[in-house]
């Protein structure tokens, strides 16, 4: 199973070589605007948002994709490219918390990936080191964008955010599209068992919860991005959702799991649910 993860990067590297000219990035754009990606496949824009009562700033990064293209969720599936951020050049920025909207499930050529088509408004809650002072964002994002092929790419973006700001409907709608907390969705219990396998462990989880509509999909995160998680198998039995997945650490690295770090996202036709931890 670990080999499947390792194969993603060589394939991506070959695509970079094939599309080298298209992946060349232009010089940095002005504040509030990010670099254009190959042939305008994706463009990023910082939405300044508003100051919260807690003293944080509820801003967002809006990614607009060309028709037919998509990008990935924070945990993209077997063949996806997980997004990564670097804030090293920022000033007056102590922490960034992302509020991911519920993703869509794509099945292309027999491979399932998790992400967004056309546009993603990703709310990001900025905590300043000095409340009330301007926040200077200088960010870099590594991401994957896909149509019939997937291309690893980078975006740079910059903005100066200051003042009280104002409520932005795009950010408000993205926040409303987040999976609902387990307690609000009627989740009663989550029980996990672990069985050793050759290169890791097999997780079997029983989630006592109401149906979320349609063909239910469960996503599993181990709490450590270095741990590979197989595509979960899902079965419904009355009021219980059964989820099975294999968890595999990198070669030579011991598998250390904390049950409280496990995270399940259950997607359905009527709603999505965010479930953290298990017994």
Buried (B, 14 or more C-beta within 10 A) or exposed (E): BEEEBEEBEEEBEEBEEEBEEBBEEEEEBEBBBBBBBBEEBBBBBBBBBBBEEEEBBBBBBBBBBBEEBBBBBBBBBBBBBBBEBEBEEBBBBEEBEEBBBBBBBBEEEEEBBBBBBEEBBBBBBBBBEEEEEEBBBBBBBBBBBBBEEBBBBBBBBBBBBBEEBEEBEBBBEBBEBBBBEBEEBEBEEBEBEBEEEEBBBBBBBBBBBBBBEEEBBBBBBBBBEEBBBBBBEBEEEEEBBBBBBBBBBEEEEEBEBEEEBBBBBBBBEEBBBBBBBBE
